[in-house]
């Protein structure tokens, strides 16, 4: 169960939400992730044990994850980032909300950007380093 306290307004209240149990851990998952191709991180295991992966060599090296709040977008991106870091890749995390991905701050191999301005973002898309503002 999760509890969230809402003190604002005329009538403060507590919301109690029954959460689902996480799926049982399968010991084969670690073997599947370790055995995956470097350019195809495992996202999950689907029905009938089918491995769901994204092949970054097949189309383009970009991933878009979209979903409703609480749908597991951040967890999915963390899993992909961890697998890519394990294989020696560099990971760029653009956290425009500034609070969604604090796990990425300070990790070796991760460039964590909280403040994205239009000009530096365009320079990053062009493959050039973004200039740092002078103090």
Secondary structure as a PSIPRED ss2 file (coil, helix, strand):
# PSIPRED VFORMAT (PSIPRED V4.0)

   1 X C   1.000  0.000  0.000
   2 X E   0.000  0.000  1.000
   3 X E   0.000  0.000  1.000
   4 X E   0.000  0.000  1.000
   5 X E   0.000  0.000  1.000
   6 X E   0.000  0.000  1.000
   7 X C   1.000  0.000  0.000
   8 X C   1.000  0.000  0.000
   9 X C   1.000  0.000  0.000
  10 X C   1.000  0.000  0.000
  11 X C   1.000  0.000  0.000
  12 X C   1.000  0.000  0.000
  13 X E   0.000  0.000  1.000
  14 X E   0.000  0.000  1.000
  15 X E   0.000  0.000  1.000
  16 X E   0.000  0.000  1.000
  17 X E   0.000  0.000  1.000
  18 X C   1.000  0.000  0.000
  19 X C   1.000  0.000  0.000
  20 X C   1.000  0.000  0.000
  21 X C   1.000  0.000  0.000
  22 X C   1.000  0.000  0.000
  23 X C   1.000  0.000  0.000
  24 X C   1.000  0.000  0.000
  25 X C   1.000  0.000  0.000
  26 X C   1.000  0.000  0.000
  27 X C   1.000  0.000  0.000
  28 X H   0.000  1.000  0.000
  29 X H   0.000  1.000  0.000
  30 X H   0.000  1.000  0.000
  31 X H   0.000  1.000  0.000
  32 X H   0.000  1.000  0.000
  33 X H   0.000  1.000  0.000
  34 X H   0.000  1.000  0.000
  35 X H   0.000  1.000  0.000
  36 X C   1.000  0.000  0.000
  37 X C   1.000  0.000  0.000
  38 X C   1.000  0.000  0.000
  39 X C   1.000  0.000  0.000
  40 X C   1.000  0.000  0.000
  41 X C   1.000  0.000  0.000
  42 X E   0.000  0.000  1.000
  43 X E   0.000  0.000  1.000
  44 X E   0.000  0.000  1.000
  45 X E   0.000  0.000  1.000
  46 X C   1.000  0.000  0.000
  47 X H   0.000  1.000  0.000
  48 X H   0.000  1.000  0.000
  49 X H   0.000  1.000  0.000
  50 X C   1.000  0.000  0.000
  51 X E   0.000  0.000  1.000
  52 X E   0.000  0.000  1.000
  53 X E   0.000  0.000  1.000
  54 X C   1.000  0.000  0.000
  55 X C   1.000  0.000  0.000
  56 X C   1.000  0.000  0.000
  57 X C   1.000  0.000  0.000
  58 X C   1.000  0.000  0.000
  59 X C   1.000  0.000  0.000
  60 X C   1.000  0.000  0.000
  61 X C   1.000  0.000  0.000
  62 X C   1.000  0.000  0.000
  63 X C   1.000  0.000  0.000
  64 X C   1.000  0.000  0.000
  65 X C   1.000  0.000  0.000
  66 X C   1.000  0.000  0.000
  67 X C   1.000  0.000  0.000
  68 X C   1.000  0.000  0.000
  69 X C   1.000  0.000  0.000
  70 X C   1.000  0.000  0.000
  71 X C   1.000  0.000  0.000
  72 X C   1.000  0.000  0.000
  73 X H   0.000  1.000  0.000
  74 X H   0.000  1.000  0.000
  75 X H   0.000  1.000  0.000
  76 X H   0.000  1.000  0.000
  77 X H   0.000  1.000  0.000
  78 X H   0.000  1.000  0.000
  79 X H   0.000  1.000  0.000
  80 X H   0.000  1.000  0.000
  81 X H   0.000  1.000  0.000
  82 X H   0.000  1.000  0.000
  83 X H   0.000  1.000  0.000
  84 X H   0.000  1.000  0.000
  85 X H   0.000  1.000  0.000
  86 X H   0.000  1.000  0.000
  87 X C   1.000  0.000  0.000
  88 X C   1.000  0.000  0.000
  89 X C   1.000  0.000  0.000
  90 X C   1.000  0.000  0.000
  91 X E   0.000  0.000  1.000
  92 X E   0.000  0.000  1.000
  93 X E   0.000  0.000  1.000
  94 X E   0.000  0.000  1.000
  95 X C   1.000  0.000  0.000
  96 X C   1.000  0.000  0.000
  97 X C   1.000  0.000  0.000
  98 X C   1.000  0.000  0.000
  99 X C   1.000  0.000  0.000
 100 X C   1.000  0.000  0.000
 101 X C   1.000  0.000  0.000
 102 X H   0.000  1.000  0.000
 103 X H   0.000  1.000  0.000
 104 X H   0.000  1.000  0.000
 105 X C   1.000  0.000  0.000
 106 X C   1.000  0.000  0.000
 107 X C   1.000  0.000  0.000
 108 X C   1.000  0.000  0.000
 109 X C   1.000  0.000  0.000
 110 X E   0.000  0.000  1.000
 111 X E   0.000  0.000  1.000
 112 X E   0.000  0.000  1.000
 113 X E   0.000  0.000  1.000
 114 X C   1.000  0.000  0.000
 115 X C   1.000  0.000  0.000
 116 X C   1.000  0.000  0.000
 117 X C   1.000  0.000  0.000
 118 X H   0.000  1.000  0.000
 119 X H   0.000  1.000  0.000
 120 X H   0.000  1.000  0.000
 121 X H   0.000  1.000  0.000
 122 X H   0.000  1.000  0.000
 123 X H   0.000  1.000  0.000
 124 X H   0.000  1.000  0.000
 125 X H   0.000  1.000  0.000
 126 X C   1.000  0.000  0.000
 127 X C   1.000  0.000  0.000
 128 X C   1.000  0.000  0.000
 129 X C   1.000  0.000  0.000
 130 X C   1.000  0.000  0.000
 131 X C   1.000  0.000  0.000
 132 X C   1.000  0.000  0.000
 133 X C   1.000  0.000  0.000
 134 X C   1.000  0.000  0.000
 135 X C   1.000  0.000  0.000
